């Protein structure tokens, strides 16, 4: 397997995917912190797979000392401990608006100038911060909350779906584990969990406060056609695809076989507008959705009458389709 070629292609497609998400619905989501976050996440995942830091540094083409310095710079601002540069600059503008660029640079003098400049540009281009003027004398102020009244950014409903998905897929989980996986604040996680437990979507076990409890969910369902929860639906589909491929690679399988329990297949069906099988081809997704939903309803009915024996198996099926003219 040519892993290098495959990694290059996957990275390219992932960047396209992130770019689409960052501009979905006309919203310009800040991406200045994405590169550093990818570096940190990849480093953490390699460590979890047993790769030493010395080897990881070599994989990134860095000396070990350079690697450690990079990790520290990505993890937090050198000026404000415990925050990334992006978070620290954004918060500082909110506290001292209107504020001149030169004052921002002076405040974050211990951080890389190019990084601080990149953060300011990203905050402006994303619409989170307004700028008047140019150069060191440019003035910055926060965009009023009213400007985002119609946006779903950070809405409680979105966090509820994300927390629910995370607990369903990876539970039982502690509050700290949920915070780590969702990258939500403790307050956002607690509020989402309170709502989800009250609605019966998530179960809480254990005595005492949330920190000492475990959270589980037996079912996740995002109704077809519902606009709320689309973030969780996209993430769930993406996770299912990546997990299936990762398990397949972990098993050392170099190809697919009839009867595989893990894997995926992709078909391309070319039809013209007047083709006698066009409708059958373009309705494949709808047809498969009906078939799998019917299967799930029959399985649920049987499980209700006769609970499955332990250990249980969770069969995750993902289906996707697109149609375009060529």
N, C-alpha and C positions, 0 to 999 in steps of 0.2 A: 504494500500500500504506500503510495506517495503522500505521506502525511503533510509534508510542507506545501505541496500543491493544493491539497484539500483545505488546509488551514487558511491559506491566502484567499481562496474562493469563499470560505465561510465568513471570514472577516469582512470581505467586500459586501456580501449580502447582508450581514448584520448591520453594517454602517448604513446601507440603504434603508433597512428596517427602522433603525433609530431615527434617521432623518425624516421618514414618513411620520413616525410617532411625534416627533418634535414639532411638526407643522400641521398636525391633524386638526381639522375644524377651524383653521385660520389662526390658532393659538401658536405663539412662538415660545416654545419651552426652552429655558436656559440650558445650554449644553457645555458651558465652560468647564464644568467639573467632571464631565463624562470620561475624558481620557484618563485622568488620575484615578477615577473610581474603577475603571476597567483594569488598570494596572494593579490596584490593590486587590480587587476581587480575584483576578487571575493568580496573583501571588498567594492569596489565602487558599484558593482551591488547590493549587499545586502542593502547598504544604500539607493540606488535608489528605492528599494522595501519597504522602510519605516522601516527597522530594525535599531535599535539604536546601537551606537558604543559599549555600554556596553554588549548588547546581542550578537553582532558580536564577541567581544572578548571572551565571554563565549563559543560560537560555535567553536572557534579555540582552546579552552582549555587554554586561557590566562587570566591573570589579566588585567584589563583595562590599567594600567600603562605600562605593558609589551607590550600590543597591540599597544599603541601609539608609543612606542620606535621602535617596529618592522616596523610600517608604515613609520616612519622617516628614518630608516636605508635602507628600500627598495626604498624609493623615491629618495634619493640622497646620495652622498658620504659625509661623515663627513669632509673630507679634501677639496673637491672642491664642493662648494655649487652649486646646479642647475644641477648636473650630477650624474648618477648612478656610482657605483664603476667601472663597466665594461667599461662604456664610458670614464670615467676619466683616467683609466689606459691605455686604448688603445690610447687615444689622447696624453698622456704623453710620451709613448714610441715613437710615431711618431715625437714628438718635440725634443727628446733628444737621439735618437738612434745613435750608439749602447749604451745601458744602462744596468748596472748590476742589478741583482735581488735585491741586498742589497740596492741599491739606490732607487728602486721602493718601497721597504718596508719602507724605511725612509720617502719617500715623502708622502706615504699614511698611516703614523703611527697612525692617528686618526681613521682609519677604521680597521675592524676585520682582523687579519692576515690570518685566514683561507679563508676568502672571497677573499682577494687580491691574495693569492696563487691559489685559484680555478680559478680566472679570468685569471691569467697568463697561467695556464695549458690549459684552454679552448681556449685561443687565439692561443697557439701553436698547439694544436690538430686540430683546425679548419683551420690551414694554413694561418691565417692572420698575424701571427708573427712568426719569426724564432728564435730558441734558440740554443746557442752554449755553451756547458759546463753544469755543474750541481750545485745544491746548491745555496748559496748566491752569488757566483761569476759567475753564469751563465749570459751570455750576450744575450740581446734581441734586435731585430731590425725588422722593418716592412717588410712584404713581398712586393716585387716590384709590382707596378700596372700591369706590363706586364704579371705577373704570372696569372692574372685573365682576360686576354684579351678575352678568349673564354667563360667566365662565364657570365651569365645574371644577376648576383647579382647587385641589385641597378640600373639596366638599366632603362633609361627613359620610355621605352615601358612598362615595368612591372608596374611602378608607374601610367602610364596613365590608364591602365586597372583597377587597384585597385581603383583609384580615381573615374573613370567612374562608376564602380560597386557601390561604396559607395553613390554617388550622386543619381544614379538611384533608389536604394533601399530605401534611407532615405531622399531624397530631398523633399522640398527645404532646402538647408543647407548653412550656412555661411562658410567662409574660416576657421575660428577657429574650427567649428564643424567638418569639413572635416579633418583637421590636427589631432584632437583628436581621431577620429574614425580610421583613417588610420595609425596613429603614424608616419606620414611622417613629415619632416621639413617644415617650411613655404616656403622655396625656392623650395623644391620638389613639394609641392602642387600648388604653383603659376605657375610654369613652366608647370606642367601637365594640369592644368586648361586652361592656355593660348592655349596650343595645342588642347585640346578637344573642346574648344569654337570655335577656328578657323576652326576645322573640322566639326562643326555642331553637335557634339555628346552631348554637354552640352549647355544649355541656361543660360545666365547671365542676371539677372534683377536688376535694381537699378542704381542710379547715383553714381559717385565718384569712389574711388579705390575698390579693391576686398574686403577689410575688411567690407565695408558697403553694399555689394551686396549679393544676394541669388542665388544659383545655383541649377538647376533642369535638369533632363534628362527624356525624354519620352520613351526611348528605349535603351536596351543593347543587343548587339548581338555579340557573339564570334563564328565565323564560324567553323563548324565541320571540324576537321582535321588540324586546324591551331595550330602551336606550340606556337606562341606568344599569351599571355593572358591566359595561362593555370593556372597561379596562381589565377586569378580572377574567372576562371571557377570552380576550386576546392573550393574556398571560397564561391562562390555563392551557390553551391550544398550543402555545409556543413551548411551554414546559413539557407537555405530553410528547411533542415531536422530539425535543432535545433528549428527554429521558429515554425514549425508545431507542434512539440512535446510540446514546451512551451505553445502555445495557447491551445492545448488539455488539458494540465495539469491545466492551468488557468481556464478552463471551468469546471474543476472538473470531467471530464469524466473518468470513470474507464475502459471503454472498447469501442470497435468499433461497429458501427451499419451500416447497409446498408443505403445509402443515406447521410452519413456524408459529410459535406463540408470541414472539417478539419481533417487531420489524415494521416496515412500511413499504408501500408500493406507489408508484406514480405512473399514470397512463396519459397519453396525449391522443385525443380523438379528433380528427379533422373532418369537418362537415361543411357543406355549403348551405346557403340560406334555404335552398329548395330541396335539400337532401331528405329522403324519406325517413331517416333515423335521427335527424337533427333534434327533434323534441325529446326523444329518448336520451340522447347524449347530454343535452344541456340540463335535463332534469335529474341527472345522476345524483347530485347532492341532496335534492329534496327527497328522492326515493330512498337513499341510504339513511337519511335522518329519520324517516318514518319507520324503516325496518329496525333500526337500533333502538328507537324510542319504544316501539312495540315490545322488543325483547326486554328492555329494562323494566317496563311495566309488568311483564309476566314474571320476571325474576323477583321484583319487589313484592308482588302478591304472594309468591311462594315463600319468600323469606319472612313475610309477616305471619304466615300460617306455621312455618317450620324454620326457625332461625338457623342460619348456616353454622356448621361445626367449625371449631377452631383448629388450626389457624385458618383464617379466611383469606381468600384471594380477591384482589381488586383488579378487574380487567379494565384498562383505560384505552378507549378507542378514539382516535382523532381523525376527522375527515375534512378535507378542504378541496375547493374547486374554484377556478376562475375561467372566464371566457373572454377572448379578445380577438379582434380581427387581425389577420396577418397578410 
